[in-house]
């Protein structure tokens, strides 16, 4: 036990950002899981008589233009925003990784076609592409997840393709071919597990972009619709009151959004550092 504590103390001293990243991730996970039960007020309950009340001991983040408790809404919105982010990253990561891995492994004309499609997707401003997809499909949570997953596809396709191209002719893959393994088995058993760490790092970075994308769509009115508690919706509400001095309506959801993006990007950097350290060991 003492040895484990000493090792943990050494790791935290060497790289305190790991502790910060793990702590923030745990915080957001817990808040997303139990947010609706720990919020002090109903996130949708209005109190017009006390609308636009500044932060106070009773309402830590103040009240918005409809008298809703901003702190409760920020807490409750965490679950929805992380649900969208994780759903989009998992969907885009699985599909993109499989497409990229197959493209890199088999090569040929299909590989060229996939590369050209990825180039076309990357040529568009990705947020504008997400706007077009949501506008075409409709502004539901499922469609926001699908749109965010689609604009993330090129990252996974390119990464998986390059990693498979590096490994497809290595000795253990050739041994699997000689041993009679099918192409599908080689991809799923021998190649994809070996590139999984790189894909996990990419996924952690994409989580931050997915949160920003979902909030951005809601901010311009193409994502989640009011009165749902969502950080982008709350930021849009707050933007209308900045000039009149009600800064708290938009500040606190913006801070939550910034902290979430910082958490996921920091987590990605930490994971990348650990993977690089193992690779060079």
C-alpha positions in Angstrom: 0.0 0.0 0.0 2.8 2.4 0.9 4.5 1.6 -2.4 1.4 2.5 -4.4 0.9 5.8 -2.5 4.6 6.6 -3.2 4.2 5.8 -6.9 1.0 7.9 -7.1 2.8 10.8 -5.3 5.7 10.5 -7.8 3.3 10.5 -10.8 1.4 13.6 -9.5 4.7 15.4 -8.9 6.0 14.5 -12.3 2.8 15.5 -14.2 0.2 17.3 -12.0 -1.9 17.8 -15.2 -2.9 14.1 -15.0 -4.5 14.7 -11.6 -6.3 17.8 -12.9 -7.6 16.0 -16.0 -8.7 13.0 -14.0 -10.4 15.2 -11.4 -12.3 17.3 -13.9 -13.4 14.2 -15.9 -14.6 12.6 -12.7 -16.4 15.8 -11.7 -18.2 16.1 -15.1 -19.1 12.4 -15.0 -20.6 12.6 -11.5 -22.5 15.8 -12.3 -23.9 14.3 -15.5 -25.0 11.1 -13.7 -26.7 12.7 -10.7 -27.3 16.3 -11.9 -31.1 16.3 -11.9 -31.2 15.0 -8.4 -28.6 17.4 -6.9 -29.8 20.5 -8.6 -31.4 22.7 -5.8 -34.3 23.9 -8.0 -36.3 22.6 -11.0 -34.4 23.6 -14.1 -37.6 24.5 -15.9 -39.5 26.2 -13.1 -40.1 29.9 -13.7 -40.5 32.8 -11.2 -41.3 35.9 -13.2 -41.6 38.0 -10.0 -37.8 37.5 -9.3 -36.6 37.4 -12.9 -33.0 38.7 -13.6 -32.1 38.5 -10.0 -28.3 38.7 -9.5 -26.3 35.9 -7.8 -27.1 35.5 -4.1 -26.8 32.9 -1.4 -30.2 31.5 -2.4 -29.3 31.4 -6.1 -25.6 31.0 -6.5 -25.6 31.8 -10.3 -28.6 34.1 -10.2 -31.9 33.9 -12.1 -32.5 34.3 -15.8 -35.0 36.3 -17.7 -37.8 33.9 -16.8 -36.8 33.5 -13.2 -35.2 30.1 -13.6 -32.2 29.2 -11.4 -29.1 29.4 -13.6 -27.1 27.1 -11.3 -29.7 24.3 -11.5 -29.9 24.7 -15.3 -26.0 24.5 -15.7 -26.0 21.4 -13.6 -28.9 19.7 -15.4 -27.5 20.7 -18.8 -24.3 18.7 -18.2 -26.0 15.4 -18.8 -27.4 16.5 -22.2 -24.2 18.1 -23.5 -22.1 15.1 -22.5 -24.6 12.7 -23.9 -24.4 14.4 -27.2 -20.6 14.6 -27.1 -20.1 10.9 -26.1 -22.8 9.7 -28.5 -21.3 11.6 -31.4 -17.7 10.5 -30.6 -18.6 6.9 -30.2 -20.7 6.8 -33.4 -18.2 8.7 -35.5 -15.2 6.9 -34.0 -16.6 3.4 -34.6 -17.7 4.0 -38.1 -14.7 6.1 -39.1 -12.2 3.7 -37.7 -13.7 0.8 -39.5 -13.8 2.6 -42.8 -10.3 3.9 -42.4 -9.0 0.5 -41.3 -10.6 -1.3 -44.2 -9.4 1.4 -46.6 -5.8 1.2 -45.4 -5.7 -2.6 -45.3 -7.2 -3.4 -48.7 -6.0 -0.3 -50.7 -6.8 -0.1 -54.4 -9.6 1.9 -55.9 -11.7 1.8 -52.8 -8.9 3.4 -50.8 -8.6 6.2 -53.4 -12.4 6.8 -53.3 -12.4 7.0 -49.5 -9.5 9.4 -49.6 -11.2 11.7 -52.0 -14.5 11.7 -50.0 -12.5 12.6 -46.9 -10.8 15.4 -48.8 -14.2 16.7 -49.9 -15.5 16.6 -46.3 -12.4 18.4 -45.0 -12.7 21.1 -47.6 -16.0 22.3 -46.1 -16.0 24.3 -42.9 -17.0 21.5 -40.6 -19.4 23.6 -38.4 -21.1 24.9 -41.6 -21.5 21.3 -42.7 -23.0 20.4 -39.3 -25.4 23.3 -39.7 -26.5 22.0 -43.1 -27.1 18.5 -41.8 -29.1 19.6 -38.8 -31.2 22.0 -41.0 -31.9 19.1 -43.4 -32.7 16.5 -40.8 -34.3 18.6 -38.1 -33.2 20.0 -34.8 -33.5 17.0 -32.5 -30.9 15.5 -30.1 -30.5 12.5 -32.3 -29.8 14.6 -35.4 -27.3 16.8 -33.5 -25.5 13.6 -32.6 -25.5 12.4 -36.2 -24.3 15.7 -37.6 -21.5 15.9 -35.0 -20.5 12.3 -35.8 -20.4 13.0 -39.5 -18.1 16.0 -39.2 -15.8 13.9 -37.0 -15.6 11.0 -39.4 -12.6 12.3 -41.4 -10.4 12.5 -38.3 -10.9 8.8 -37.6 -10.7 7.6 -41.2 -7.4 9.4 -41.8 -5.9 8.2 -38.5 -7.0 4.6 -38.8 -5.9 4.4 -42.5 -2.4 5.7 -41.7 -2.0 3.4 -38.7 -3.1 0.4 -40.7 -0.9 1.2 -43.7 2.1 1.2 -41.3 1.2 -2.2 -39.8 -0.5 -4.2 -42.5 2.7 -5.8 -43.7 4.4 -6.3 -40.4 5.6 -9.8 -39.3 2.7 -10.7 -37.0 0.2 -9.8 -39.7 2.0 -11.9 -42.3 2.1 -14.8 -39.8 -1.6 -14.5 -39.3 -2.1 -14.6 -43.1 0.1 -17.7 -43.4 -1.8 -19.3 -40.5 -5.0 -19.0 -42.5 -6.7 -16.0 -40.7 -9.3 -14.2 -42.8 -9.0 -10.6 -43.7 -11.8 -9.7 -41.3 -10.1 -11.6 -38.4 -6.8 -9.9 -39.1 -8.4 -6.5 -39.1 -10.5 -7.0 -35.9 -8.1 -9.2 -33.9 -4.6 -8.2 -34.9 -4.7 -4.7 -36.3 -7.5 -2.6 -34.8 -6.6 -3.5 -31.1 -3.0 -2.2 -31.8 -4.2 1.2 -33.1 -6.8 1.6 -30.4 -4.6 3.8 -28.1 -4.2 6.3 -30.9 -7.9 6.3 -31.6 -8.7 6.8 -27.9 -6.5 9.9 -27.8 -8.3 11.2 -30.9 -11.7 10.5 -29.3 -10.8 12.4 -26.1 -9.8 15.4 -28.2 -13.0 15.1 -30.3 -15.1 15.2 -27.1 -14.2 18.8 -26.6 -15.0 19.7 -30.2 -18.3 17.8 -30.0 -19.3 19.8 -26.9 -18.5 23.0 -28.7 -20.3 22.0 -31.9 -23.5 21.0 -30.0 -23.4 24.3 -28.0 -22.7 26.3 -31.2 -25.6 24.7 -33.0 -27.9 25.5 -30.1 -26.6 29.0 -29.8 -27.6 29.9 -33.4 -31.0 28.1 -33.1 -30.3 24.9 -35.0 -29.6 22.5 -32.1 -31.5 22.0 -28.9 -34.5 24.2 -28.5 -35.5 26.3 -25.5 -36.6 25.8 -22.8 -34.4 22.7 -22.5 -31.4 23.3 -20.2 -28.4 23.2 -22.5 -25.2 25.2 -22.4 -25.6 26.6 -25.9 -29.2 27.6 -25.3 -28.3 29.3 -22.1 -25.4 31.1 -23.7 -27.7 32.4 -26.4 -30.2 33.6 -23.7 -27.3 35.4 -21.8 -26.0 37.1 -25.0 -29.1 39.2 -25.2 -28.7 40.6 -21.7 -24.9 41.4 -21.7 -25.5 45.0 -22.7 -28.1 45.6 -20.0 -25.7 44.3 -17.2 -27.2 40.8 -16.5 -23.8 39.2 -17.1 -24.5 36.0 -15.0 -27.1 34.6 -17.4 -24.5 33.8 -20.0 -21.3 33.8 -18.0 -21.8 30.6 -16.0 -22.9 28.3 -18.9 -20.0 29.7 -20.9 -17.6 28.8 -18.0 -19.1 25.3 -17.8 -18.6 24.9 -21.6 -15.0 26.2 -21.4 -14.1 24.0 -18.5 -15.5 20.9 -20.3 -13.5 21.6 -23.4 -10.4 22.3 -21.3 -11.0 19.0 -19.5 -11.2 16.9 -22.6 -8.3 18.5 -24.4 -6.1 18.2 -21.3 -7.2 14.5 -21.0 -6.2 14.0 -24.6 -2.8 15.5 -24.0 -2.2 13.4 -20.9 -3.2 10.2 -22.8 -1.0 11.1 -25.7 1.9 11.6 -23.4 1.5 8.3 -21.7 1.2 6.5 -25.1 4.3 8.2 -26.4 6.2 7.3 -23.2 5.3 3.6 -23.6 6.1 3.6 -27.2 9.6 5.0 -26.6 10.2 2.7 -23.6 
